[in-house]
Amino acid sequence: MNEQIKNKWVKALRSGEYEQGEGRLRCGDKYCCLGVLTDLYAKEKNLEWHPHLYDVFGFDNEEGSTPNLVLEWSEVEGIFGWISALDRDLSSLNDSGNYTFHQIADIIEEHWRGL
């Protein structure tokens, strides 16, 4: 993962600026952890989310998984943020309801150090 982007992402997850949601990158004002990453990309590139049905927002024709543009930019592995050391992905950690953004930020720091 790109080290500068990782640092921005971890900071954003801990900032309190984003409310955690599940199942979609963004639904209303709630984001999954990968939705936060996508929002950072959108802000950097001056792009906007596109509203879909039922207050769900999409980006680059994706609403449930990380868009390829964001993956290439961030160098995150897989559309759900795969972490080999855990044999799990960030999406499932986020959507389980058992991990807060702060805990996910800790996992990103610990398992993507030096990549």
Buried (B, 14 or more C-beta within 10 A) or exposed (E): BBEEBBEBBBEBBBEEEBEBBEEBBBBEEBBBBBBBBBBBBBEEEEBEBEEBEEEBBBBBEBBBBBBEBBBEBBEBBBBBBBBEEEEBBBBBBBBEEEBBBEBBBBBBBEBBEEE
